[in-house]
Amino acid sequence: MVLPLEITFRHLARSEAVEEAIRRKAAKLDQFYARVTSCRVLVEALHHKPSARGIVYHVRVDVTVPGGELVATGEPPHQHFHEDVLLALRDAFDAVYREVQSHAQQRRGEVKTHAPGPRGRLV
């Protein structure tokens, strides 16, 4: 990565174990696609999720690559809300790996394009 990894905790105390897990996953992302220029991770505790009993964790990963910014958020279809912060972290990074892989394939021209359908006019 060109820029250093940014880790932000919101509504919870900083945790060395969580930071270390984020650093490992970010290093794996950097090995996976070396053109990552920056990575920002937000870990937050949500206290008012109706379907959960206690604290629910949400993780958002923003990755900047040449040609765009890729984001794995808690919005559908990527729901990264868990009662375990490490599970939320795993799911968010899995989603961003898929986004980066798709971006890399598009940049290399490996994405299949469909030929235009036949055109004509029925009389």
The first five atom37 places (N, CA, C, CB, O) and aatype in JSON, in Angstrom:
{
  "aatype": [12, 19, 10, 14, 10, 6, 9, 16, 13, 1, 8, 10, 0, 1, 15, 6, 0, 19, 6, 6, 0, 9, 1, 1, 11, 0, 0, 11, 10, 3, 5, 13, 18, 0, 1, 19, 16, 15, 4, 1, 19, 10, 19, 6, 0, 10, 8, 8, 11, 14, 15, 0, 1, 7, 9, 19, 18, 8, 19, 1, 19, 3, 19, 16, 19, 14, 7, 7, 6, 10, 19, 0, 16, 7, 6, 14, 14, 8, 5, 8, 13, 8, 6, 3, 19, 10, 10, 0, 10, 1, 3, 0, 13, 3, 0, 19, 18, 1, 6, 19, 5, 15, 8, 0, 5, 5, 1, 1, 7, 6, 19, 11, 16, 8, 0, 14, 7, 14, 1, 7, 1, 10, 19],
  "atom_mask": [
    [1, 1, 1, 1, 1],
    [1, 1, 1, 1, 1],
    [1, 1, 1, 1, 1],
    [1, 1, 1, 1, 1],
    [1, 1, 1, 1, 1],
    [1, 1, 1, 1, 1],
    [1, 1, 1, 1, 1],
    [1, 1, 1, 1, 1],
    [1, 1, 1, 1, 1],
    [1, 1, 1, 1, 1],
    [1, 1, 1, 1, 1],
    [1, 1, 1, 1, 1],
    [1, 1, 1, 1, 1],
    [1, 1, 1, 1, 1],
    [1, 1, 1, 1, 1],
    [1, 1, 1, 1, 1],
    [1, 1, 1, 1, 1],
    [1, 1, 1, 1, 1],
    [1, 1, 1, 1, 1],
    [1, 1, 1, 1, 1],
    [1, 1, 1, 1, 1],
    [1, 1, 1, 1, 1],
    [1, 1, 1, 1, 1],
    [1, 1, 1, 1, 1],
    [1, 1, 1, 1, 1],
    [1, 1, 1, 1, 1],
    [1, 1, 1, 1, 1],
    [1, 1, 1, 1, 1],
    [1, 1, 1, 1, 1],
    [1, 1, 1, 1, 1],
    [1, 1, 1, 1, 1],
    [1, 1, 1, 1, 1],
    [1, 1, 1, 1, 1],
    [1, 1, 1, 1, 1],
    [1, 1, 1, 1, 1],
    [1, 1, 1, 1, 1],
    [1, 1, 1, 1, 1],
    [1, 1, 1, 1, 1],
    [1, 1, 1, 1, 1],
    [1, 1, 1, 1, 1],
    [1, 1, 1, 1, 1],
    [1, 1, 1, 1, 1],
    [1, 1, 1, 1, 1],
    [1, 1, 1, 1, 1],
    [1, 1, 1, 1, 1],
    [1, 1, 1, 1, 1],
    [1, 1, 1, 1, 1],
    [1, 1, 1, 1, 1],
    [1, 1, 1, 1, 1],
    [1, 1, 1, 1, 1],
    [1, 1, 1, 1, 1],
    [1, 1, 1, 1, 1],
    [1, 1, 1, 1, 1],
    [1, 1, 1, 0, 1],
    [1, 1, 1, 1, 1],
    [1, 1, 1, 1, 1],
    [1, 1, 1, 1, 1],
    [1, 1, 1, 1, 1],
    [1, 1, 1, 1, 1],
    [1, 1, 1, 1, 1],
    [1, 1, 1, 1, 1],
    [1, 1, 1, 1, 1],
    [1, 1, 1, 1, 1],
    [1, 1, 1, 1, 1],
    [1, 1, 1, 1, 1],
    [1, 1, 1, 1, 1],
    [1, 1, 1, 0, 1],
    [1, 1, 1, 0, 1],
    [1, 1, 1, 1, 1],
    [1, 1, 1, 1, 1],
    [1, 1, 1, 1, 1],
    [1, 1, 1, 1, 1],
    [1, 1, 1, 1, 1],
    [1, 1, 1, 0, 1],
    [1, 1, 1, 1, 1],
    [1, 1, 1, 1, 1],
    [1, 1, 1, 1, 1],
    [1, 1, 1, 1, 1],
    [1, 1, 1, 1, 1],
    [1, 1, 1, 1, 1],
    [1, 1, 1, 1, 1],
    [1, 1, 1, 1, 1],
    [1, 1, 1, 1, 1],
    [1, 1, 1, 1, 1],
    [1, 1, 1, 1, 1],
    [1, 1, 1, 1, 1],
    [1, 1, 1, 1, 1],
    [1, 1, 1, 1, 1],
    [1, 1, 1, 1, 1],
    [1, 1, 1, 1, 1],
    [1, 1, 1, 1, 1],
    [1, 1, 1, 1, 1],
    [1, 1, 1, 1, 1],
    [1, 1, 1, 1, 1],
    [1, 1, 1, 1, 1],
    [1, 1, 1, 1, 1],
    [1, 1, 1, 1, 1],
    [1, 1, 1, 1, 1],
    [1, 1, 1, 1, 1],
    [1, 1, 1, 1, 1],
    [1, 1, 1, 1, 1],
    [1, 1, 1, 1, 1],
    [1, 1, 1, 1, 1],
    [1, 1, 1, 1, 1],
    [1, 1, 1, 1, 1],
    [1, 1, 1, 1, 1],
    [1, 1, 1, 1, 1],
    [1, 1, 1, 1, 1],
    [1, 1, 1, 0, 1],
    [1, 1, 1, 1, 1],
    [1, 1, 1, 1, 1],
    [1, 1, 1, 1, 1],
    [1, 1, 1, 1, 1],
    [1, 1, 1, 1, 1],
    [1, 1, 1, 1, 1],
    [1, 1, 1, 1, 1],
    [1, 1, 1, 0, 1],
    [1, 1, 1, 1, 1],
    [1, 1, 1, 1, 1],
    [1, 1, 1, 0, 1],
    [1, 1, 1, 1, 1],
    [1, 1, 1, 1, 1],
    [1, 1, 1, 1, 1]
  ],
  "atom_positions": [
    [[0.84, -1.18, 0.0], [0.0, 0.0, 0.0], [0.88, 1.23, 0.0], [-0.95, 0.0, 1.2], [1.93, 1.28, 0.64]],
    [[0.43, 2.21, -0.72], [1.16, 3.46, -0.79], [0.93, 4.27, 0.49], [0.75, 4.27, -2.02], [1.89, 4.76, 1.09]],
    [[-0.32, 4.4, 0.89], [-0.66, 5.13, 2.11], [-0.81, 4.14, 3.27], [-1.97, 5.96, 1.92], [-1.16, 2.98, 3.05]],
    [[-0.54, 4.59, 4.49], [-0.65, 3.67, 5.62], [-2.11, 3.28, 5.88], [-0.04, 4.29, 6.88], [-3.04, 4.02, 5.54]],
    [[-2.28, 2.13, 6.48], [-3.59, 1.62, 6.86], [-4.2, 2.52, 7.92], [-3.49, 0.17, 7.37], [-3.53, 2.89, 8.89]],
    [[-5.48, 2.88, 7.74], [-6.19, 3.7, 8.73], [-7.24, 2.84, 9.41], [-6.85, 4.96, 8.06], [-8.08, 2.23, 8.74]],
    [[-7.19, 2.78, 10.73], [-8.15, 2.0, 11.51], [-8.85, 2.94, 12.46], [-7.45, 0.84, 12.28], [-8.21, 3.66, 13.23]],
    [[-10.19, 2.93, 12.41], [-10.99, 3.81, 13.27], [-11.96, 2.95, 14.07], [-11.75, 4.87, 12.43], [-12.62, 2.07, 13.53]],
    [[-12.03, 3.22, 15.37], [-12.99, 2.57, 16.25], [-14.03, 3.6, 16.65], [-12.3, 1.94, 17.5], [-13.68, 4.71, 17.06]],
    [[-15.3, 3.25, 16.54], [-16.36, 4.17, 16.92], [-17.27, 3.47, 17.94], [-17.18, 4.64, 15.67], [-17.74, 2.36, 17.7]],
    [[-17.48, 4.12, 19.05], [-18.35, 3.64, 20.13], [-17.81, 2.38, 20.81], [-19.73, 3.37, 19.6], [-18.58, 1.63, 21.42]],
    [[-16.51, 2.14, 20.71], [-15.89, 1.06, 21.45], [-14.42, 1.38, 21.64], [-16.09, -0.3, 20.73], [-13.83, 2.16, 20.89]],
    [[-13.83, 0.76, 22.64], [-12.42, 1.0, 22.94], [-11.53, 0.29, 21.93], [-12.08, 0.54, 24.37], [-11.9, -0.75, 21.38]],
    [[-10.37, 0.86, 21.71], [-9.37, 0.26, 20.82], [-8.94, -1.09, 21.37], [-8.15, 1.2, 20.65], [-8.75, -1.25, 22.58]],
    [[-8.78, -2.06, 20.48], [-8.38, -3.39, 20.9], [-7.17, -3.81, 20.08], [-9.54, -4.4, 20.74], [-7.2, -3.77, 18.85]],
    [[-6.12, -4.22, 20.76], [-4.9, -4.67, 20.07], [-5.17, -5.92, 19.24], [-3.78, -4.95, 21.09], [-4.64, -6.05, 18.14]],
    [[-5.99, -6.82, 19.76], [-6.29, -8.06, 19.03], [-7.04, -7.76, 17.73], [-7.12, -9.01, 19.91], [-6.74, -8.35, 16.69]],
    [[-8.0, -6.85, 17.78], [-8.76, -6.49, 16.58], [-7.86, -5.75, 15.6], [-9.99, -5.61, 16.94], [-7.91, -6.0, 14.39]],
    [[-7.02, -4.84, 16.1], [-6.09, -4.12, 15.22], [-5.14, -5.09, 14.53], [-5.29, -3.06, 16.03], [-4.85, -4.94, 13.34]],
    [[-4.65, -6.08, 15.26], [-3.73, -7.05, 14.66], [-4.44, -7.88, 13.59], [-3.15, -7.97, 15.74], [-3.86, -8.16, 12.54]],
    [[-5.68, -8.26, 13.84], [-6.45, -9.0, 12.83], [-6.67, -8.14, 11.59], [-7.82, -9.45, 13.41], [-6.59, -8.65, 10.47]],
    [[-6.94, -6.87, 11.77], [-7.13, -5.96, 10.63], [-5.83, -5.83, 9.85], [-7.62, -4.57, 11.1], [-5.84, -5.86, 8.62]],
    [[-4.71, -5.68, 10.54], [-3.42, -5.55, 9.87], [-3.09, -6.81, 9.05], [-2.31, -5.28, 10.89], [-2.57, -6.71, 7.94]],
    [[-3.38, -7.98, 9.61], [-3.13, -9.23, 8.87], [-4.0, -9.3, 7.61], [-3.41, -10.45, 9.77], [-3.51, -9.67, 6.54]],
    [[-5.27, -8.95, 7.75], [-6.18, -9.01, 6.6], [-5.81, -7.97, 5.55], [-7.62, -8.81, 7.05], [-5.94, -8.23, 4.35]],
    [[-5.36, -6.8, 5.97], [-4.94, -5.76, 5.03], [-3.66, -6.17, 4.31], [-4.73, -4.41, 5.77], [-3.5, -5.91, 3.12]],
    [[-2.74, -6.82, 5.03], [-1.52, -7.31, 4.39], [-1.84, -8.38, 3.36], [-0.54, -7.86, 5.44], [-1.24, -8.42, 2.29]],
    [[-2.79, -9.25, 3.68], [-3.22, -10.28, 2.74], [-3.85, -9.63, 1.5], [-4.23, -11.25, 3.42], [-3.63, -10.08, 0.38]],
    [[-4.64, -8.56, 1.72], [-5.24, -7.83, 0.6], [-4.16, -7.2, -0.27], [-6.21, -6.75, 1.11], [-4.28, -7.19, -1.5]],
    [[-3.12, -6.66, 0.35], [-2.03, -6.04, -0.39], [-1.26, -7.09, -1.2], [-1.07, -5.3, 0.58], [-0.8, -6.79, -2.3]],
    [[-1.11, -8.29, -0.68], [-0.47, -9.37, -1.44], [-1.37, -9.85, -2.57], [-0.11, -10.54, -0.52], [-0.9, -10.2, -3.65]],
    [[-2.67, -9.86, -2.31], [-3.66, -10.32, -3.28], [-3.69, -9.4, -4.5], [-5.04, -10.39, -2.64], [-3.77, -9.88, -5.64]],
    [[-3.63, -8.08, -4.27], [-3.66, -7.1, -5.35], [-2.72, -5.97, -4.96], [-5.13, -6.56, -5.62], [-3.05, -5.13, -4.12]],
    [[-1.55, -5.96, -5.56], [-0.48, -5.05, -5.14], [-0.74, -3.58, -5.49], [0.81, -5.47, -5.78], [0.0, -2.71, -5.04]],
    [[-1.78, -3.31, -6.27], [-2.04, -1.93, -6.68], [-2.96, -1.18, -5.72], [-2.64, -1.92, -8.06], [-3.42, -0.09, -6.05]],
    [[-3.23, -1.74, -4.57], [-4.04, -1.04, -3.56], [-3.24, 0.15, -3.06], [-4.41, -1.99, -2.37], [-2.1, 0.01, -2.62]],
    [[-3.85, 1.34, -3.14], [-3.13, 2.54, -2.72], [-3.46, 2.94, -1.29], [-3.43, 3.68, -3.65], [-2.62, 3.54, -0.61]],
    [[-4.66, 2.63, -0.81], [-4.99, 2.92, 0.58], [-6.1, 2.0, 1.05], [-5.4, 4.4, 0.76], [-6.88, 1.47, 0.26]],
    [[-6.16, 1.84, 2.36], [-7.19, 1.0, 2.98], [-7.6, 1.66, 4.29], [-6.67, -0.46, 3.22], [-6.77, 1.93, 5.16]],
    [[-8.91, 1.91, 4.42], [-9.46, 2.48, 5.64], [-10.49, 1.52, 6.21], [-10.09, 3.88, 5.38], [-11.36, 1.02, 5.49]],
    [[-10.4, 1.25, 7.5], [-11.31, 0.31, 8.15], [-11.99, 1.02, 9.31], [-10.55, -0.96, 8.65], [-11.34, 1.64, 10.15]],
    [[-13.32, 0.93, 9.34], [-14.11, 1.48, 10.43], [-14.77, 0.33, 11.16], [-15.18, 2.5, 9.91], [-15.48, -0.47, 10.55]],
    [[-14.53, 0.23, 12.46], [-15.16, -0.78, 13.31], [-16.02, -0.01, 14.3], [-14.1, -1.71, 14.04], [-15.51, 0.82, 15.06]],
    [[-17.32, -0.29, 14.3], [-18.18, 0.43, 15.24], [-19.12, -0.52, 15.95], [-18.97, 1.5, 14.52], [-19.51, -1.56, 15.42]],
    [[-19.48, -0.13, 17.15], [-20.43, -0.89, 17.95], [-21.78, -0.2, 17.85], [-19.97, -1.01, 19.44], [-21.9, 1.0, 18.1]],
    [[-22.78, -0.97, 17.48], [-24.15, -0.46, 17.4], [-24.93, -1.04, 18.55], [-24.82, -0.81, 16.03], [-24.93, -2.26, 18.76]],
    [[-25.59, -0.2, 19.3], [-26.29, -0.66, 20.49], [-27.78, -0.85, 20.27], [-26.07, 0.31, 21.62], [-28.46, -1.45, 21.1]],
    [[-28.3, -0.35, 19.17], [-29.74, -0.34, 18.99], [-30.18, -1.11, 17.76], [-30.24, 1.08, 18.89], [-30.96, -0.61, 16.95]],
    [[-29.7, -2.32, 17.6], [-30.12, -3.18, 16.5], [-31.29, -4.02, 17.01], [-28.94, -4.09, 15.96], [-31.09, -4.81, 17.94]],
    [[-32.5, -3.88, 16.46], [-33.67, -4.55, 17.03], [-33.58, -6.07, 17.07], [-34.88, -4.17, 16.25], [-34.14, -6.69, 17.98]],
    [[-32.9, -6.68, 16.13], [-32.87, -8.14, 16.08], [-31.81, -8.76, 16.99], [-32.64, -8.59, 14.67], [-31.73, -9.98, 17.09]],
    [[-31.01, -7.94, 17.64], [-29.93, -8.46, 18.47], [-30.2, -8.17, 19.94], [-28.57, -7.87, 18.05], [-30.97, -7.27, 20.28]],
    [[-29.56, -8.94, 20.79], [-29.77, -8.75, 22.23], [-28.82, -7.75, 22.84], [-29.62, -10.06, 22.94], [-29.19, -7.04, 23.78]],
    [[-27.62, -7.67, 22.34], [-26.62, -6.8, 22.95], [-25.95, -5.93, 21.91], [0.0, 0.0, 0.0], [-26.59, -5.4, 21.0]],
    [[-24.66, -5.79, 22.06], [-23.89, -4.97, 21.14], [-23.7, -5.72, 19.83], [-22.52, -4.59, 21.76], [-23.39, -6.91, 19.82]],
    [[-23.89, -5.0, 18.74], [-23.68, -5.55, 17.41], [-22.58, -4.74, 16.77], [-25.0, -5.53, 16.55], [-22.56, -3.51, 16.88]],
    [[-21.65, -5.41, 16.11], [-20.51, -4.74, 15.49], [-20.73, -4.61, 13.99], [-19.21, -5.49, 15.78], [-21.25, -5.52, 13.34]],
    [[-20.31, -3.48, 13.48], [-20.39, -3.21, 12.04], [-18.99, -2.83, 11.57], [-21.43, -2.06, 11.72], [-18.3, -2.05, 12.22]],
    [[-18.58, -3.4, 10.44], [-17.26, -3.11, 9.88], [-17.43, -2.6, 8.47], [-16.34, -4.38, 9.91], [-18.17, -3.17, 7.67]],
    [[-16.74, -1.51, 8.17], [-16.74, -0.94, 6.82], [-15.29, -0.87, 6.35], [-17.42, 0.48, 6.79], [-14.42, -0.38, 7.07]],
    [[-15.05, -1.36, 5.14], [-13.7, -1.34, 4.57], [-13.74, -0.54, 3.27], [-13.16, -2.8, 4.32], [-14.48, -0.89, 2.35]],
    [[-12.94, 0.52, 3.2], [-12.8, 1.34, 1.99], [-11.41, 1.1, 1.43], [-13.03, 2.87, 2.3], [-10.41, 1.28, 2.13]],
    [[-11.34, 0.7, 0.17], [-10.07, 0.43, -0.48], [-9.98, 1.3, -1.72], [-9.92, -1.08, -0.84], [-10.91, 1.33, -2.54]],
    [[-8.88, 2.03, -1.86], [-8.65, 2.85, -3.04], [-7.66, 2.12, -3.95], [-8.12, 4.26, -2.65], [-6.59, 1.71, -3.51]],
    [[-8.04, 1.97, -5.2], [-7.22, 1.33, -6.22], [-7.19, 2.26, -7.43], [-7.76, -0.1, -6.61], [-8.05, 3.13, -7.55]],
    [[-6.22, 2.09, -8.32], [-6.22, 2.91, -9.53], [-7.52, 2.71, -10.3], [-5.0, 2.56, -10.42], [-7.89, 1.59, -10.64]],
    [[-8.19, 3.79, -10.55], [-9.45, 3.71, -11.29], [-10.68, 3.7, -10.43], [0.0, 0.0, 0.0], [-11.79, 3.59, -10.96]],
    [[-10.55, 3.8, -9.11], [-11.75, 3.83, -8.31], [-11.55, 3.53, -6.85], [0.0, 0.0, 0.0], [-10.45, 3.25, -6.38]],
    [[-12.67, 3.59, -6.13], [-12.69, 3.27, -4.71], [-13.69, 2.15, -4.51], [-13.05, 4.52, -3.83], [-14.82, 2.22, -5.01]],
    [[-13.3, 1.13, -3.79], [-14.13, -0.03, -3.53], [-14.52, -0.02, -2.06], [-13.41, -1.36, -3.92], [-13.67, 0.19, -1.19]],
    [[-15.79, -0.26, -1.79], [-16.29, -0.18, -0.42], [-17.09, -1.42, -0.09], [-17.14, 1.08, -0.22], [-17.96, -1.83, -0.86]],
    [[-16.8, -2.0, 1.03], [-17.62, -3.08, 1.58], [-18.31, -2.5, 2.81], [-16.76, -4.38, 1.94], [-17.66, -2.24, 3.83]],
    [[-19.61, -2.29, 2.72], [-20.35, -1.66, 3.81], [-21.39, -2.61, 4.37], [-21.02, -0.37, 3.33], [-21.49, -3.77, 3.95]],
    [[-22.15, -2.12, 5.3], [-23.23, -2.9, 5.89], [-24.51, -2.81, 5.1], [0.0, 0.0, 0.0], [-25.55, -3.3, 5.55]],
    [[-24.48, -2.19, 3.94], [-25.68, -2.08, 3.12], [-25.87, -3.38, 2.34], [-25.59, -0.87, 2.15], [-24.9, -4.06, 2.02]],
    [[-27.1, -3.73, 2.02], [-27.32, -4.93, 1.22], [-26.57, -4.82, -0.09], [-28.81, -5.16, 0.96], [-26.48, -3.72, -0.63]],
    [[-26.04, -5.89, -0.64], [-26.15, -7.27, -0.19], [-25.09, -7.66, 0.81], [-26.09, -8.18, -1.36], [-25.02, -8.83, 1.18]],
    [[-24.25, -6.73, 1.26], [-23.16, -7.06, 2.19], [-23.55, -6.62, 3.6], [-21.82, -6.39, 1.75], [-23.26, -5.49, 3.99]],
    [[-24.18, -7.48, 4.36], [-24.59, -7.18, 5.72], [-23.49, -7.65, 6.67], [-25.95, -7.84, 6.06], [-23.33, -8.85, 6.88]],
    [[-22.74, -6.73, 7.23], [-21.63, -7.09, 8.11], [-21.95, -6.67, 9.54], [-20.32, -6.43, 7.64], [-21.19, -5.93, 10.16]],
    [[-23.07, -7.16, 10.05], [-23.46, -6.91, 11.42], [-23.38, -8.24, 12.16], [-24.9, -6.3, 11.51], [-24.04, -9.21, 11.78]],
    [[-22.57, -8.28, 13.21], [-22.42, -9.51, 13.98], [-22.26, -9.17, 15.45], [-21.2, -10.33, 13.48], [-21.86, -8.06, 15.81]],
    [[-22.58, -10.12, 16.28], [-22.35, -9.95, 17.71], [-20.89, -10.21, 18.06], [-23.25, -10.88, 18.52], [-20.46, -9.89, 19.17]],
    [[-20.14, -10.78, 17.13], [-18.7, -11.01, 17.3], [-17.96, -10.11, 16.32], [-18.34, -12.52, 17.07], [-18.18, -10.18, 15.11]],
    [[-17.08, -9.27, 16.84], [-16.38, -8.31, 15.99], [-15.49, -8.99, 14.96], [-15.56, -7.37, 16.85], [-15.33, -8.48, 13.85]],
    [[-14.9, -10.14, 15.3], [-14.03, -10.83, 14.36], [-14.81, -11.43, 13.19], [-13.25, -11.93, 15.07], [-14.29, -11.51, 12.08]],
    [[-16.05, -11.85, 13.42], [-16.89, -12.34, 12.33], [-17.27, -11.2, 11.39], [-18.15, -13.02, 12.88], [-17.26, -11.36, 10.17]],
    [[-17.6, -10.05, 11.96], [-17.93, -8.88, 11.13], [-16.72, -8.47, 10.3], [-18.4, -7.71, 12.0], [-16.85, -8.11, 9.13]],
    [[-15.55, -8.53, 10.91], [-14.3, -8.2, 10.22], [-14.04, -9.18, 9.08], [-13.12, -8.21, 11.2], [-13.7, -8.77, 7.97]],
    [[-14.2, -10.47, 9.35], [-14.0, -11.49, 8.32], [-14.93, -11.27, 7.13], [-14.22, -12.89, 8.92], [-14.49, -11.31, 5.98]],
    [[-16.21, -11.05, 7.4], [-17.18, -10.88, 6.32], [-16.9, -9.62, 5.5], [-18.59, -10.83, 6.88], [-17.03, -9.64, 4.27]],
    [[-16.53, -8.54, 6.16], [-16.24, -7.3, 5.44], [-15.02, -7.46, 4.54], [-16.02, -6.15, 6.42], [-15.04, -7.02, 3.39]],
    [[-13.97, -8.09, 5.03], [-12.78, -8.28, 4.2], [-13.04, -9.29, 3.09], [-11.6, -8.72, 5.06], [-12.49, -9.15, 2.0]],
    [[-13.85, -10.31, 3.34], [-14.2, -11.24, 2.27], [-14.92, -10.51, 1.14], [-15.08, -12.39, 2.81], [-14.67, -10.76, -0.04]],
    [[-15.82, -9.61, 1.51], [-16.55, -8.84, 0.5], [-15.61, -7.92, -0.27], [-17.67, -8.01, 1.17], [-15.75, -7.78, -1.49]],
    [[-14.66, -7.29, 0.42], [-13.74, -6.39, -0.29], [-12.77, -7.19, -1.15], [-12.96, -5.52, 0.71], [-12.36, -6.69, -2.2]],
    [[-12.4, -8.4, -0.75], [-11.57, -9.26, -1.62], [-12.3, -9.53, -2.94], [-11.21, -10.6, -0.91], [-11.71, -9.46, -4.01]],
    [[-13.6, -9.84, -2.83], [-14.39, -10.09, -4.04], [-14.47, -8.84, -4.91], [-15.8, -10.57, -3.67], [-14.37, -8.93, -6.14]],
    [[-14.65, -7.68, -4.29], [-14.71, -6.42, -5.04], [-13.38, -6.15, -5.75], [-15.06, -5.24, -4.1], [-13.37, -5.76, -6.92]],
    [[-12.29, -6.35, -5.05], [-10.96, -6.12, -5.64], [-10.7, -7.1, -6.76], [-9.86, -6.23, -4.57], [-10.15, -6.72, -7.8]],
    [[-11.08, -8.36, -6.58], [-10.89, -9.36, -7.62], [-11.7, -8.99, -8.87], [-11.3, -10.75, -7.12], [-11.2, -9.1, -9.99]],
    [[-12.93, -8.56, -8.68], [-13.76, -8.15, -9.81], [-13.16, -6.94, -10.51], [-15.18, -7.84, -9.34], [-13.14, -6.88, -11.74]],
    [[-12.67, -5.98, -9.73], [-12.05, -4.78, -10.31], [-10.8, -5.15, -11.12], [-11.67, -3.78, -9.19], [-10.59, -4.62, -12.21]],
    [[-10.0, -6.05, -10.58], [-8.77, -6.47, -11.28], [-9.11, -7.18, -12.59], [-7.92, -7.39, -10.37], [-8.44, -6.96, -13.6]],
    [[-10.13, -8.02, -12.56], [-10.52, -8.71, -13.79], [-11.02, -7.73, -14.84], [-11.61, -9.75, -13.48], [-10.73, -7.88, -16.02]],
    [[-11.78, -6.72, -14.42], [-12.25, -5.71, -15.36], [-11.09, -4.93, -15.94], [-13.23, -4.76, -14.68], [-11.07, -4.64, -17.14]],
    [[-10.12, -4.58, -15.11], [-8.96, -3.82, -15.59], [-8.13, -4.63, -16.58], [-8.09, -3.39, -14.42], [-7.55, -4.06, -17.52]],
    [[-8.06, -5.95, -16.38], [-7.29, -6.8, -17.29], [-8.09, -7.2, -18.53], [-6.83, -8.03, -16.55], [-7.54, -7.83, -19.43]],
    [[-9.37, -6.86, -18.57], [-10.2, -7.21, -19.71], [-10.64, -8.66, -19.72], [0.0, 0.0, 0.0], [-10.92, -9.22, -20.78]],
    [[-10.7, -9.28, -18.54], [-11.07, -10.69, -18.45], [-12.57, -10.9, -18.26], [-10.33, -11.34, -17.32], [-13.03, -12.04, -18.19]],
    [[-13.31, -9.83, -18.19], [-14.75, -9.95, -17.96], [-15.43, -10.29, -19.27], [-15.33, -8.65, -17.35], [-15.2, -9.65, -20.29]],
    [[-16.26, -11.29, -19.22], [-16.95, -11.75, -20.42], [-17.99, -10.71, -20.84], [-17.61, -13.13, -20.18], [-18.78, -10.23, -20.02]],
    [[-17.97, -10.37, -22.11], [-18.98, -9.46, -22.64], [-19.85, -10.25, -23.61], [-18.33, -8.22, -23.34], [-19.37, -11.13, -24.32]],
    [[-21.09, -9.93, -23.62], [-22.02, -10.62, -24.5], [-22.09, -9.9, -25.83], [-23.41, -10.7, -23.85], [-22.11, -8.67, -25.9]],
    [[-22.13, -10.68, -26.89], [-22.27, -10.1, -28.22], [-23.67, -9.52, -28.34], [-22.0, -11.17, -29.33], [-24.63, -10.06, -27.79]],
    [[-23.79, -8.43, -29.07], [-25.13, -7.86, -29.23], [-26.03, -8.86, -29.97], [-25.06, -6.52, -30.0], [-25.59, -9.6, -30.84]],
    [[-27.28, -8.84, -29.6], [-28.24, -9.76, -30.21], [-28.5, -9.4, -31.66], [0.0, 0.0, 0.0], [-28.17, -8.31, -32.11]],
    [[-29.1, -10.32, -32.38], [-29.4, -10.04, -33.78], [-30.39, -8.88, -33.89], [-29.95, -11.29, -34.47], [-31.31, -8.74, -33.09]],
    [[-30.17, -8.07, -34.89], [-31.06, -6.94, -35.1], [-31.76, -7.12, -36.43], [-30.28, -5.59, -35.07], [-31.17, -7.59, -37.41]],
    [[-32.95, -6.77, -36.46], [-33.71, -6.86, -37.69], [-35.11, -6.32, -37.48], [0.0, 0.0, 0.0], [-35.49, -5.95, -36.38]],
    [[-35.85, -6.29, -38.54], [-37.2, -5.78, -38.46], [-38.13, -6.76, -39.13], [-37.31, -4.4, -39.11], [-37.92, -7.13, -40.29]],
    [[-39.14, -7.18, -38.43], [-40.11, -8.1, -38.99], [-41.15, -7.3, -39.75], [-40.78, -8.96, -37.9], [-41.66, -6.29, -39.28]],
    [[-41.45, -7.79, -40.92], [-42.43, -7.09, -41.74], [-43.66, -7.96, -41.88], [-41.85, -6.72, -43.13], [-44.63, -7.56, -42.53]]
  ]
}
